[in-house]
Amino acid sequence: LLYLHCMHPSTLQLLSLFLSRQPTMPRAATKADPQKQLMIKVKACQRLIKEAAYYKTETKENEAQLQKMKDEQKDPYDIKKFEEVLGESQMMIPESISRRDKALDDLRGFIIGLEKDEADNNELMACEWMVEAKKLAPSDKKTTDEGEDVAITAVDELADGEAF
């Protein structure tokens, strides 16, 4: 768009014609393959789990490296720049955990939907991606920041003062 004022008028006419053109043949609406969608969601969750773990590991390594730099009394400018790098890594941890948890919730909801809509599709229910999806995002468990599975405890039915 920055170069439009430099273009020859006939070039602008052709560009305008091309951009305003409607597709000649509309595509038929097709139902997406649920197994393929499941595979994409599982791989995205796997990638985001690895990413969150990587940022935690990177932060620990950078903290150790920063302490080593301070102990060896390295150049204050280098220490300051490395503190900035460490700060950026630390800022990425909550963001990556949030993206991971959102993707896992999305996967969990997708699994529930598939179990309702595709219950009679034995091939889908037994495929490797469904098995992996249920490992990553079980419907009765949540994942904490530490990556440990924690069972959800229903406390709605407890009377006041009653222990669970």
N, CA and C of each residue as an Amber inpcrd file, in Angstrom:
protein
   492
   0.8070000  -1.1930000   0.0000000   0.0000000   0.0000000   0.0000000
   0.8510000   1.2590000   0.0000000   2.0490000   1.1570000   0.5310000
   2.9200000   2.3170000   0.5620000   3.3500000   2.7440000  -0.8310000
   3.4190000   1.8220000  -1.7650000   3.9100000   2.1110000  -3.1010000
   2.8040000   2.4200000  -4.0980000   1.5750000   2.4580000  -3.6760000
   0.4720000   2.6920000  -4.6030000   0.5830000   4.0540000  -5.2830000
   1.0540000   5.0510000  -4.5670000   1.1510000   6.3790000  -5.1610000
   2.2220000   6.4310000  -6.2550000   3.1460000   5.4770000  -6.2970000
   4.2130000   5.4380000  -7.2900000   3.8420000   4.6140000  -8.5200000
   2.7360000   3.8910000  -8.4570000   2.3730000   2.9810000  -9.5470000
   1.7360000   3.7410000 -10.7110000   1.9020000   3.1820000 -11.8750000
   1.2960000   3.7180000 -13.0860000  -0.2150000   3.5180000 -12.9960000
  -1.0150000   4.4470000 -13.4870000  -2.4860000   4.3150000 -13.3930000
  -3.0280000   3.0230000 -13.9780000  -2.4600000   2.5310000 -15.0810000
  -2.9710000   1.2810000 -15.6550000  -2.6700000   0.1010000 -14.7390000
  -1.5420000   0.1350000 -14.0490000  -1.2030000  -0.9200000 -13.0840000
  -2.1830000  -0.8820000 -11.9250000  -2.5290000   0.3150000 -11.4850000
  -3.5050000   0.4480000 -10.4000000  -4.8650000  -0.1000000 -10.8130000
  -5.2570000   0.1350000 -12.0750000  -6.5320000  -0.3900000 -12.5620000
  -6.5280000  -1.9190000 -12.5430000  -5.4500000  -2.5120000 -13.0090000
  -5.3540000  -3.9780000 -13.0060000  -5.3650000  -4.5280000 -11.5900000
  -4.6380000  -3.8820000 -10.7070000  -4.5950000  -4.3090000  -9.3080000
  -5.9830000  -4.2060000  -8.6900000  -6.6710000  -3.1250000  -8.9350000
  -8.0140000  -2.9250000  -8.4090000  -8.9650000  -3.9940000  -8.9370000
  -8.8820000  -4.2890000 -10.2210000  -9.7190000  -5.3160000 -10.8330000
  -9.4520000  -6.6830000 -10.2140000  -8.1850000  -6.9890000 -10.0380000
  -7.8010000  -8.2840000  -9.4690000  -8.2950000  -8.4200000  -8.0340000
  -8.1480000  -7.3680000  -7.2310000  -8.5340000  -7.4320000  -5.8200000
 -10.0420000  -7.4440000  -5.6270000 -10.7880000  -6.8490000  -6.5500000
 -12.2380000  -6.7890000  -6.3950000 -12.9320000  -8.0120000  -6.9910000
 -12.2050000  -8.8560000  -7.6680000 -12.7660000 -10.0210000  -8.3330000
 -13.3350000 -11.0260000  -7.3320000 -14.5020000 -11.5210000  -7.6190000
 -15.1300000 -12.5460000  -6.7880000 -14.6900000 -13.9200000  -7.2760000
 -14.5470000 -14.8780000  -6.3790000 -14.2100000 -16.2290000  -6.8290000
 -15.2930000 -16.7610000  -7.7640000 -14.8740000 -17.4470000  -8.8010000
 -15.8210000 -17.9100000  -9.8080000 -16.6090000 -19.1270000  -9.3640000
 -15.9860000 -20.0200000  -8.5950000 -16.6940000 -21.2240000  -8.1560000
 -16.6390000 -21.3100000  -6.6410000 -17.7960000 -21.1960000  -6.0200000
 -17.7810000 -21.3350000  -4.5630000 -17.4640000 -22.7750000  -4.1750000
 -16.7590000 -22.8950000  -3.0880000 -16.4220000 -24.2330000  -2.6070000
 -17.5840000 -24.8120000  -1.8180000 -17.7750000 -26.0890000  -1.9810000
 -18.8270000 -26.7650000  -1.2300000 -18.3750000 -26.8930000   0.2210000
 -19.2950000 -26.6710000   1.1120000 -18.9900000 -26.8000000   2.5300000
 -18.7450000 -28.2700000   2.8500000 -17.5970000 -28.5460000   3.4100000
 -17.2730000 -29.9250000   3.7670000 -17.0470000 -30.0100000   5.2620000
 -17.4320000 -31.1100000   5.8180000 -17.2340000 -31.3400000   7.2410000
 -15.7800000 -31.7570000   7.4520000 -15.1190000 -31.0760000   8.3590000
 -13.7240000 -31.3840000   8.6310000 -13.6130000 -32.7650000   9.2690000
 -12.5520000 -33.4590000   8.9260000 -12.3020000 -34.7900000   9.4610000
 -12.0030000 -34.6770000  10.9590000 -12.8430000 -35.2720000  11.8200000
 -12.6370000 -35.1300000  13.2630000 -11.3050000 -35.7190000  13.7270000
 -10.8430000 -36.7720000  13.0890000  -9.5680000 -37.3670000  13.4860000
  -8.4190000 -36.4050000  13.1770000  -8.5040000 -35.7250000  12.0550000
  -7.4680000 -34.7540000  11.6930000  -7.4990000 -33.5610000  12.6530000
  -8.7040000 -33.0840000  12.9780000  -8.8260000 -31.9890000  13.9370000
  -8.2650000 -32.3950000  15.2960000  -8.5570000 -33.6180000  15.7080000
  -8.0530000 -34.1290000  16.9830000  -6.5310000 -34.1830000  16.9690000
  -5.9590000 -34.6720000  15.8770000  -4.5060000 -34.7440000  15.7490000
  -3.8840000 -33.3520000  15.8760000  -4.4670000 -32.3670000  15.2200000
  -3.9420000 -30.9990000  15.2710000  -4.0000000 -30.4570000  16.6910000
  -5.1100000 -30.6670000  17.3660000  -5.2500000 -30.1720000  18.7350000
  -4.2860000 -30.8800000  19.6880000  -4.1020000 -32.1840000  19.5170000
  -3.1750000 -32.9320000  20.3750000  -1.7490000 -32.4370000  20.1590000
  -1.3580000 -32.2720000  18.9000000   0.0020000 -31.8010000  18.6180000
   0.2200000 -30.3920000  19.1430000  -0.7970000 -29.5520000  19.0540000
  -0.6780000 -28.1950000  19.5950000  -0.4900000 -28.2460000  21.1100000
  -1.2500000 -29.0920000  21.7830000  -1.1120000 -29.2270000  23.2380000
   0.2670000 -29.7590000  23.6000000   0.7350000 -30.7530000  22.8710000
   2.0700000 -31.2980000  23.1390000   3.1340000 -30.2190000  22.9990000
   3.0050000 -29.4080000  21.9410000   3.9750000 -28.3420000  21.7060000
   3.9230000 -27.3050000  22.8230000   2.7230000 -26.9340000  23.2670000
   2.5890000 -25.9260000  24.3130000   3.0480000 -26.4510000  25.6740000
   2.8710000 -27.7420000  25.9230000   3.3800000 -28.3390000  27.1670000
   4.9000000 -28.2870000  27.1750000   5.5140000 -28.6500000  26.0380000
   6.9710000 -28.5910000  25.9270000   7.4700000 -27.1600000  26.0610000
   6.7410000 -26.2280000  25.4610000   7.1450000 -24.8230000  25.5110000
   7.1390000 -24.3000000  26.9470000   6.0890000 -24.6040000  27.7020000
   6.0070000 -24.1520000  29.0920000   7.1430000 -24.7600000  29.9230000
   7.4190000 -26.0300000  29.7070000   8.5160000 -26.6830000  30.4340000
   9.8600000 -26.0740000  30.0270000  10.0070000 -25.7530000  28.7530000
  11.2540000 -25.1630000  28.2620000  11.5100000 -23.8220000  28.9270000
  10.4920000 -22.9720000  29.0200000  10.6900000 -21.6640000  29.6490000
  11.0710000 -21.7940000  31.1150000  10.4910000 -22.7680000  31.8120000
  10.8660000 -22.9880000  33.2140000  12.3220000 -23.4240000  33.3180000
  12.7200000 -24.3570000  32.4550000  14.1060000 -24.8400000  32.4550000
  15.0610000 -23.7200000  32.0780000  14.7060000 -22.9630000  31.0550000
  15.5520000 -21.8600000  30.6040000  15.7390000 -20.8290000  31.7210000
  14.6820000 -20.5410000  32.4560000  14.7670000 -19.5720000  33.5390000
  15.7070000 -20.0650000  34.6360000  15.5990000 -21.3350000  34.9960000
  16.4970000 -21.8860000  36.0240000  17.9510000 -21.8320000  35.5640000
  18.1790000 -22.1900000  34.3050000  19.5450000 -22.1470000  33.7710000
  20.0730000 -20.7170000  33.7320000  19.2250000 -19.7790000  33.3300000
  19.6440000 -18.3810000  33.2690000  19.9080000 -17.8020000  34.6500000
  19.1180000 -18.2190000  35.6460000  19.3670000 -17.7650000  37.0180000
  20.7260000 -18.2550000  37.4990000  21.0430000 -19.5170000  37.2020000
  22.3440000 -20.0600000  37.5940000  23.4720000 -19.3310000  36.8610000
  23.2810000 -19.0660000  35.5830000  24.2940000 -18.3600000  34.7920000
  24.4820000 -16.9310000  35.3140000  23.3980000 -16.2700000  35.6780000
  23.4910000 -14.9090000  36.2100000  24.2410000 -14.9020000  37.5270000
  23.9380000 -15.8620000  38.3790000  24.6410000 -15.9350000  39.6630000
  26.1310000 -16.1870000  39.4400000  26.4530000 -17.0350000  38.4920000
  27.8520000 -17.3130000  38.1590000  28.5430000 -16.0400000  37.6670000
  27.8370000 -15.2740000  36.8280000  28.4040000 -14.0190000  36.3250000
  28.6610000 -13.0400000  37.4650000  27.7250000 -12.9850000  38.4260000
  27.8890000 -12.0920000  39.5730000  29.0410000 -12.5520000  40.4550000
  29.1370000 -13.8680000  40.6670000  30.2170000 -14.4140000  41.5070000
  31.5810000 -14.1470000  40.8840000  31.6580000 -14.2240000  39.5660000
  32.9240000 -13.9940000  38.8640000  33.1590000 -12.5090000  38.5940000
  32.2550000 -11.6650000  39.0720000  32.3390000 -10.2140000  38.9250000
  32.5960000  -9.8090000  37.4720000  31.7320000 -10.3190000  36.6140000
  31.8040000  -9.9790000  35.1870000  31.4360000  -8.5070000  35.0020000
  31.5270000  -8.0530000  33.7760000  31.2300000  -6.6630000  33.4330000
  29.7890000  -6.3300000  33.8510000  29.5840000  -5.2270000  34.5780000
  28.2350000  -4.8570000  35.0330000  27.2370000  -4.7000000  33.8810000
  27.7100000  -4.2420000  32.7210000  26.8300000  -4.1010000  31.5630000
  26.3310000  -5.4760000  31.1140000  27.2410000  -6.4620000  31.0620000
  26.8540000  -7.8200000  30.6760000  25.8580000  -8.4020000  31.6720000
  26.0890000  -8.1500000  32.9500000  25.1780000  -8.6430000  33.9910000
  23.8040000  -8.0120000  33.8240000  23.7890000  -6.6950000  33.5780000
  22.5140000  -5.9950000  33.3950000  21.7470000  -6.5480000  32.1940000
  22.4390000  -6.7650000  31.0820000  21.7850000  -7.3050000  29.8850000
  21.2770000  -8.7230000  30.1320000  22.0450000  -9.5140000  30.8720000
  21.6150000 -10.8720000  31.1530000  20.4140000 -10.8760000  32.0960000
  20.3500000  -9.8980000  33.0010000  19.1720000  -9.7740000  33.8730000
  17.9340000  -9.4740000  33.0360000  18.0940000  -8.6880000  31.9590000
  16.9780000  -8.4100000  31.0640000  16.5210000  -9.6870000  30.3570000
  17.4890000 -10.4960000  29.9140000  17.1640000 -11.7730000  29.2660000
  16.4060000 -12.6670000  30.2400000  16.8930000 -12.7130000  31.4860000
  16.2290000 -13.5170000  32.5160000  14.8120000 -13.0050000  32.7650000
  14.6520000 -11.7030000  32.8090000  13.3260000 -11.1200000  33.0240000
  12.3580000 -11.4880000  31.9110000  12.8480000 -11.4900000  30.6600000
  11.9970000 -11.8710000  29.5360000  11.5770000 -13.3360000  29.6430000
  12.5010000 -14.1860000  30.0580000  12.1730000 -15.6090000  30.2280000
  11.1340000 -15.7810000  31.3280000  11.2940000 -15.0330000  32.4150000
  10.3500000 -15.1350000  33.5250000   8.9670000 -14.6350000  33.1300000
   8.9160000 -13.6210000  32.2590000   7.6170000 -13.1100000  31.7990000
   6.9150000 -14.1160000  30.9000000   7.6710000 -14.9400000  30.2190000
   7.0730000 -15.9000000  29.2890000   6.4450000 -17.0950000  30.0060000
   6.8650000 -17.3710000  31.2230000   6.3310000 -18.5450000  31.9280000
   4.8230000 -18.4550000  32.1180000   4.2880000 -17.3920000  32.7410000
   2.8280000 -17.3500000  32.9270000   2.0600000 -17.3220000  31.5970000
   2.6280000 -16.6450000  30.6140000   1.9730000 -16.5810000  29.3080000
   1.9110000 -17.9610000  28.6530000   3.0200000 -18.6940000  28.7230000
   3.0360000 -20.0300000  28.1080000   2.1430000 -20.9990000  28.8760000
   2.0920000 -20.8620000  30.1840000   1.2060000 -21.7100000  30.9870000
  -0.2500000 -21.4090000  30.6480000  -0.5630000 -20.1360000  30.4740000
  -1.9270000 -19.7490000  30.1130000  -2.3150000 -20.3190000  28.7540000
  -1.4210000 -20.2230000  27.7720000  -1.7070000 -20.7800000  26.4390000
  -1.8590000 -22.2950000  26.5140000  -0.9920000 -22.9380000  27.3030000
  -1.0710000 -24.3990000  27.4630000  -2.4130000 -24.8020000  28.0740000
  -2.7930000 -24.1180000  29.1510000  -4.0410000 -24.4650000  29.8290000
  -5.2550000 -24.2120000  28.9420000  -5.2090000 -23.1320000  28.1640000
  -6.3090000 -22.8370000  27.2420000  -6.4160000 -23.9290000  26.1770000
  -5.2810000 -24.3520000  25.6390000  -5.2860000 -25.4050000  24.6230000
  -5.7860000 -26.7240000  25.2160000  -5.3830000 -27.0240000  26.4470000
  -5.8440000 -28.2590000  27.0880000  -7.3460000 -28.2110000  27.3590000
  -7.8530000 -27.0510000  27.7760000  -9.3020000 -26.9090000  27.9750000
 -10.0460000 -27.0700000  26.6520000  -9.4860000 -26.4950000  25.5960000
 -10.0780000 -26.6260000  24.2620000 -10.1030000 -28.0950000  23.8280000
  -8.9920000 -28.7850000  24.0530000  -8.9170000 -30.2070000  23.7140000
  -9.9220000 -31.0080000  24.5320000 -10.0200000 -30.6940000  25.8150000
 -10.9600000 -31.3920000  26.6890000 -12.3920000 -31.2100000  26.1800000
 -12.7490000 -29.9830000  25.8100000 -14.0840000 -29.7120000  25.2750000
 -14.3170000 -30.4190000  23.9460000 -13.2730000 -30.4560000  23.1140000
 -13.3850000 -31.1290000  21.8250000 -13.6190000 -32.6240000  22.0200000
 -12.9210000 -33.2250000  22.9770000 -13.0960000 -34.6540000  23.2710000
 -14.5360000 -34.9270000  23.7140000 -15.0390000 -34.0740000  24.5950000
 -16.4080000 -34.2520000  25.0890000 -17.4030000 -34.1620000  23.9280000
 -17.1790000 -33.1980000  23.0490000 -18.0440000 -33.0610000  21.8800000
 -17.9750000 -34.2770000  20.9690000 -16.7660000 -34.7940000  20.7660000
 -16.6190000 -35.9880000  19.9230000 -17.2970000 -37.1940000  20.5550000
 -17.1720000 -37.3200000  21.8740000 -17.7940000 -38.4570000  22.5540000
 -19.3110000 -38.4190000  22.4220000 -19.8680000 -37.2120000  22.3130000
 -21.3210000 -37.0840000  22.1260000 -21.7080000 -37.2920000  20.6600000
 -21.0040000 -36.5850000  19.7610000 -21.3880000 -36.5770000  18.3470000
 -20.9220000 -37.8030000  17.5710000 -19.7910000 -38.3700000  17.9600000
 -19.1880000 -39.4650000  17.1890000 -19.0880000 -40.7480000  18.0160000
 -19.9770000 -40.9250000  18.9640000 -19.9090000 -42.0810000  19.8650000
 -19.9450000 -43.4070000  19.1080000 -20.6280000 -43.4390000  17.9730000
 -20.7420000 -44.6780000  17.2020000 -19.5490000 -44.9070000  16.2740000
 -18.6320000 -43.9700000  16.2060000 -17.4550000 -44.0860000  15.3390000
 -16.3270000 -44.7750000  16.1270000 -16.3280000 -46.0990000  16.1110000
 -15.3500000 -46.8720000  16.8840000 -13.9210000 -46.6010000  16.4440000
 -13.7300000 -46.3810000  15.1560000 -12.3810000 -46.1060000  14.6440000
 -11.8290000 -44.8220000  15.2740000 -12.6550000 -43.7870000  15.3540000
 -12.2240000 -42.5210000  15.9440000 -12.0020000 -42.6630000  17.4430000
 -12.9130000 -43.3340000  18.1190000 -12.8170000 -43.4580000  19.5770000
 -11.6090000 -44.2910000  20.0110000 -11.0900000 -45.1360000  19.1330000
  -9.9550000 -45.9900000  19.4910000  -8.6520000 -45.5510000  18.8280000
  -8.6810000 -44.4700000  18.0630000  -7.4730000 -44.0630000  17.3420000
  -6.3920000 -43.5740000  18.3050000  -5.1500000 -43.5590000  17.8320000
  -4.0180000 -43.1740000  18.6820000  -4.1510000 -41.7410000  19.1750000
  -4.7710000 -40.8670000  18.3730000  -4.8990000 -39.4640000  18.7760000
  -5.9030000 -39.3100000  19.9070000  -6.9500000 -40.1340000  19.9160000
  -7.9170000 -40.0750000  21.0130000  -7.2750000 -40.5600000  22.3050000
  -6.4800000 -41.6160000  22.2060000  -5.7760000 -42.1330000  23.3870000
  -4.8340000 -41.0650000  23.9380000  -4.0750000 -40.4480000  23.0510000
  -3.1360000 -39.4110000  23.4660000  -3.8740000 -38.1900000  24.0180000
  -4.9870000 -37.8380000  23.4130000  -5.7710000 -36.6860000  23.8720000
  -6.2900000 -36.9200000  25.2860000  -6.7450000 -38.1310000  25.5460000
  -7.2690000 -38.4280000  26.8840000  -6.1580000 -38.4580000  27.9300000
  -4.9310000 -38.7850000  27.5160000  -3.7960000 -38.7090000  28.4410000
  -3.4620000 -37.2570000  28.7620000  -3.4680000 -36.4220000  27.7140000
  -3.1000000 -35.0160000  27.8860000  -4.1600000 -34.2240000  28.6310000
  -5.4140000 -34.4740000  28.3170000  -6.5050000 -33.6680000  28.8710000
  -7.6360000 -34.5500000  29.3650000  -7.4080000 -35.3000000  30.4490000
  -8.5030000 -36.1310000  30.9660000  -9.6570000 -35.2500000  31.4290000
 -10.8650000 -35.7180000  31.2350000 -12.0310000 -34.8890000  31.5340000
 -12.2520000 -34.7000000  33.0300000 -11.6920000 -35.5640000  33.8760000
 -11.9190000 -35.4410000  35.3190000 -10.7220000 -34.8890000  36.0740000
  -9.7250000 -34.3830000  35.3820000  -8.5380000 -33.8670000  36.0600000
  -8.1500000 -32.5250000  35.4860000  -7.4500000 -31.7560000  36.2910000
  -6.8780000 -30.4780000  35.8660000  -5.3720000 -30.5740000  36.0270000
  -4.6390000 -29.7530000  35.2990000  -3.1840000 -29.7240000  35.3960000
  -2.7770000 -28.4650000  36.1370000  -1.8840000 -28.6140000  37.1220000
  -1.3980000 -27.4660000  37.8640000  -0.2130000 -26.8610000  37.1500000
   0.3120000 -25.7610000  37.6800000   1.4720000 -25.1060000  37.0870000
   2.6970000 -26.0100000  37.1140000   2.7680000 -26.9090000  38.0330000
   3.9090000 -27.8060000  38.1350000   3.7900000 -28.9920000  37.1970000
   2.6650000 -29.1360000  36.5140000   2.4880000 -30.2210000  35.5740000
   1.9410000 -31.4850000  36.2190000   1.5970000 -31.4140000  37.4940000
   1.0760000 -32.5880000  38.1870000  -0.4360000 -32.6520000  37.9890000
  -0.9660000 -33.8520000  37.8750000  -2.4050000 -34.0130000  37.7560000
  -3.0300000 -33.9700000  39.1350000  -4.1130000 -33.2190000  39.2590000
  -4.8170000 -33.0970000  40.5190000  -6.2760000 -33.4180000  40.2500000
  -6.8350000 -34.3620000  41.0110000  -8.2340000 -34.7190000  40.8240000
  -9.1160000 -33.5850000  41.3390000 -10.2250000 -33.3520000  40.6690000
 -11.1700000 -32.3230000  41.0770000 -12.0750000 -32.9280000  42.1400000
 -12.2180000 -32.2200000  43.2550000 -13.0600000 -32.6820000  44.3470000
 -14.3120000 -31.8240000  44.4010000 -15.4720000 -32.4560000  44.3370000
 -16.7260000 -31.7230000  44.4160000 -17.0200000 -31.4150000  45.8770000
 -17.1560000 -30.1280000  46.2010000 -17.4320000 -29.7220000  47.5720000
 -18.7930000 -29.0490000  47.6820000 -19.5380000 -29.0360000  46.5930000
 -20.8430000 -28.3760000  46.5960000 -21.8390000 -29.0690000  47.5090000
 -21.7180000 -30.3780000  47.6380000 -22.7040000 -31.1420000  48.3940000
 -22.3600000 -31.2540000  49.8760000 -21.2150000 -30.7190000  50.2940000
 -20.8290000 -30.7960000  51.6980000 -21.6270000 -29.7880000  52.5230000
 -21.9850000 -30.2180000  53.7410000 -22.6670000 -29.3030000  54.6540000
 -21.6320000 -28.3610000  55.2600000 -22.0910000 -27.2090000  55.7800000
 -21.1640000 -26.2720000  56.4050000 -20.3880000 -26.9310000  57.5280000
 -19.0850000 -26.7580000  57.5130000 -18.2260000 -27.3160000  58.5410000
 -17.8570000 -28.7750000  58.3150000 -18.4620000 -29.4440000  57.3690000
 -18.1710000 -30.8520000  57.0950000 -16.8600000 -30.9700000  56.3270000
 -16.0340000 -31.8920000  56.7550000 -14.7420000 -32.0960000  56.0940000
 -14.9150000 -33.0550000  54.9230000 -14.0450000 -32.9440000  53.9780000
 -14.0980000 -33.8740000  52.8490000 -12.9410000 -34.7690000  52.9910000
